[in-house]
Amino acid sequence: MREHKENTENIENSDNNPQEDFRPKSIRYKIKQKIKQRLSKVKTKGKVRGKKVKKGLHIGIGSTALIVFCTFLIIVATFLRLNITHMIIPLKLFSGNACTLDDFMFTIKYIPQIPIIMFIVGLLGRRFGSISIILYLITGLFFLPVFALGGGIHYVTEYSFGYLAAFVPAGIILGTILKNGYTYKNIAKAVFWSVITIHIIGILYMTGLAILKHAGINFVLNWINAQSGIKIIYDLIFSFMAVFVTKYLRVMLWFYM
């Protein structure tokens, strides 16, 4: 009786969906199949021929190529100068002085290094992104002059090296927060704390060197204004945009790799 009842239920279900087995494979269906295949690989990743594999950092050929490519992106961003022009409200407008059209335009020379760092960590994740950043630092300190003012181990005595060294903890902070999801709130939170971390460490490192080199207070203040003044706003805006783009690029990489 139970078998007969189950058979009748199956027949009724098949009657309600007569074309269920004959539907063409849509894009959504293909994505679901791809997800199932990737999940099955994840489940069997820790076992090889019935033996458990120790957990660790496994880097494949594709991941290695991405890490090297992203390190190259950091190098390109280091020597890239962007002239960004936008409208502002001039102070002359409030003082009653006559204003020209040029007074409403503001141009800044911007180096998109920090947004590229955020892009890389957002794309590769915390571990692989940090490896790419560390590879960039090792290359500049020991192999090639890929820093803005050259390279070599003596570069640690440059005032700007604190910003470079801060890329690593900033990437860890960004990747850790983004593990909870690429929502607008998480992206904004991750970008804010990461960018602030870079500038705080950079300022503290520069101030420490200035004290050791007996630099004057005016030099320190001017240097902070040049490196961490209004540029923080641009770093926050462009970094948010960069991480937001990776929200969709990660899906494409995960789907095709």
C-alpha positions in Angstrom: 0.0 0.0 0.0 2.8 2.4 0.9 4.6 1.8 -2.4 1.4 2.2 -4.3 0.8 5.5 -2.6 4.3 6.8 -3.3 4.0 5.8 -6.9 0.7 7.7 -7.3 2.2 10.8 -5.6 5.1 10.7 -8.1 2.7 10.4 -11.0 0.7 13.3 -9.7 3.9 15.4 -9.3 5.0 14.6 -12.8 1.5 15.5 -14.1 1.7 18.9 -12.5 5.1 19.5 -14.1 4.9 17.7 -17.5 7.8 19.6 -19.0 10.2 19.4 -16.0 12.4 16.9 -17.6 12.3 18.5 -21.0 13.2 22.1 -20.1 16.4 23.5 -21.8 19.4 24.1 -19.6 19.1 27.8 -18.8 22.0 30.0 -17.5 20.6 29.7 -14.0 20.7 25.9 -14.3 24.3 25.9 -15.6 25.3 28.1 -12.6 23.6 25.8 -10.2 25.5 22.8 -11.8 28.7 24.7 -11.6 28.1 25.5 -7.9 27.4 21.8 -7.2 30.7 20.8 -8.9 32.7 23.4 -7.0 31.1 22.4 -3.7 31.9 18.7 -4.4 35.5 19.7 -5.0 35.6 21.5 -1.7 34.2 18.6 0.2 36.7 16.2 -1.4 39.6 18.6 -1.2 40.8 17.3 2.2 40.9 13.7 1.1 43.2 12.0 -1.4 42.8 8.3 -1.9 41.0 7.9 1.4 43.7 9.8 3.4 43.3 13.2 5.0 45.5 16.0 3.8 46.9 18.5 6.4 45.3 21.9 6.2 47.5 24.6 4.8 48.0 27.2 2.2 47.7 25.5 -1.2 48.5 27.8 -4.2 47.8 26.5 -7.7 49.1 27.6 -11.0 46.2 29.9 -11.6 46.4 31.5 -8.2 50.2 32.0 -8.6 49.6 33.8 -11.9 47.0 36.1 -10.3 49.3 36.9 -7.4 52.2 37.8 -9.7 49.9 39.8 -12.0 48.5 41.8 -9.0 52.0 42.5 -7.8 52.7 43.9 -11.2 49.5 46.1 -10.9 51.0 47.6 -7.7 54.2 48.4 -9.5 52.3 50.1 -12.3 50.2 52.1 -9.8 53.4 53.2 -8.0 54.5 55.1 -11.1 51.1 56.2 -12.3 50.2 59.9 -11.9 46.6 60.9 -12.4 45.5 64.5 -12.8 42.1 64.6 -11.3 40.1 67.8 -11.9 36.8 68.6 -10.3 34.7 71.5 -9.2 34.9 73.0 -5.7 33.4 76.0 -3.8 36.2 78.6 -3.5 36.8 80.4 -0.3 36.8 83.7 -2.3 33.1 83.2 -2.7 32.5 83.8 1.0 34.9 86.7 1.3 33.2 88.8 -1.3 36.1 88.8 -3.8 35.5 88.3 -7.5 35.7 84.7 -8.7 36.7 83.4 -12.1 35.9 80.0 -13.6 39.4 78.7 -12.7 38.6 79.3 -9.0 35.8 76.8 -9.1 38.1 74.1 -10.6 40.6 72.0 -8.5 43.3 69.7 -9.9 45.3 67.2 -7.8 48.0 64.8 -8.9 46.9 61.5 -7.5 48.8 58.1 -7.2 46.3 55.3 -7.1 48.5 52.9 -5.1 46.2 52.5 -2.1 43.1 51.8 -4.2 45.0 49.2 -6.1 46.0 47.6 -2.8 42.3 47.5 -1.8 41.4 46.1 -5.2 43.9 43.3 -4.9 42.9 42.2 -1.4 39.2 42.5 -2.4 39.8 40.3 -5.4 42.2 37.7 -4.1 41.1 37.6 -0.4 43.1 38.2 2.7 45.8 35.4 2.3 46.6 35.7 -1.4 46.2 39.5 -1.3 48.8 39.7 1.5 51.1 37.4 -0.4 50.9 39.7 -3.4 51.7 42.8 -1.3 54.6 41.1 0.5 56.0 40.0 -2.9 56.0 43.6 -3.9 57.8 44.7 -0.8 60.4 41.9 -1.1 61.0 42.8 -4.8 61.6 46.5 -3.9 63.8 45.8 -0.9 66.0 43.1 -2.4 65.7 42.9 -6.1 64.3 45.7 -8.3 63.7 49.5 -7.7 59.9 49.2 -7.8 59.3 51.9 -5.2 58.6 55.5 -6.1 62.1 56.7 -5.0 64.0 53.6 -6.0 64.6 50.4 -3.9 67.1 48.5 -1.8 67.2 47.7 1.9 68.2 51.3 2.7 64.7 52.3 1.6 63.5 51.6 5.1 65.1 55.0 6.0 62.8 56.8 3.6 60.0 58.8 5.1 57.4 57.2 2.9 58.3 53.5 3.7 55.9 53.5 6.6 53.0 53.8 4.1 54.4 50.8 2.1 54.8 48.7 5.2 51.3 49.5 6.3 49.9 47.8 3.2 50.2 44.4 4.9 48.2 45.1 8.1 45.7 47.2 6.0 45.2 44.2 3.7 44.6 41.9 6.6 42.0 44.2 8.1 40.2 44.6 4.8 40.2 40.9 4.0 39.0 40.0 7.5 36.0 42.4 7.4 35.1 41.3 3.9 34.9 37.7 4.9 31.5 38.6 6.4 30.2 39.6 2.9 30.6 42.2 0.2 27.7 44.4 1.3 27.8 48.2 1.1 28.2 48.4 4.8 31.0 45.9 5.0 32.9 47.4 2.1 32.6 50.9 3.6 33.7 49.7 7.0 36.6 47.7 5.6 37.8 50.5 3.3 37.6 53.1 6.1 39.7 51.2 8.6 42.2 50.0 6.1 42.8 53.4 4.6 43.0 55.0 8.1 45.5 52.2 9.2 47.8 53.0 6.2 47.9 56.7 7.0 48.2 56.4 10.7 51.2 53.9 10.4 52.7 56.1 7.7 52.5 59.2 9.8 53.9 57.5 12.9 56.8 56.0 10.9 57.6 59.3 9.3 57.4 61.2 12.6 59.8 58.6 14.2 62.3 59.0 11.4 62.0 62.8 11.6 62.8 62.7 15.3 65.8 60.5 14.7 67.0 62.8 11.9 66.3 66.0 14.0 63.9 67.4 11.4 61.9 70.5 12.3 58.2 70.5 13.2 57.4 72.5 10.1 58.9 69.8 7.9 56.8 67.2 9.7 53.6 69.1 9.3 54.2 69.9 5.7 55.0 66.4 4.9 51.9 65.1 6.7 49.8 67.6 4.8 51.3 66.5 1.5 50.9 62.8 2.0 47.9 62.4 4.3 46.0 65.6 3.9 43.2 65.8 1.4 44.5 62.7 -0.3 42.8 60.6 2.4 39.4 61.6 0.9 40.5 60.4 -2.5 41.9 57.2 -1.1 38.6 56.5 0.6 36.4 57.2 -2.5 38.5 55.3 -5.0 39.2 52.4 -2.6 35.5 51.9 -2.1 34.9 51.9 -5.8 37.8 49.4 -6.3 36.5 47.0 -3.7 33.0 47.3 -5.0 34.1 46.2 -8.5 35.8 43.1 -7.0 32.4 42.0 -5.6 31.5 41.0 -9.2 35.0 40.1 -10.5 35.3 37.5 -7.7 32.1 35.7 -9.0 33.6 35.6 -12.5 36.9 34.3 -11.3 35.2 31.7 -9.1 33.0 30.6 -12.0 35.6 30.2 -14.7 38.6 29.0 -12.6 
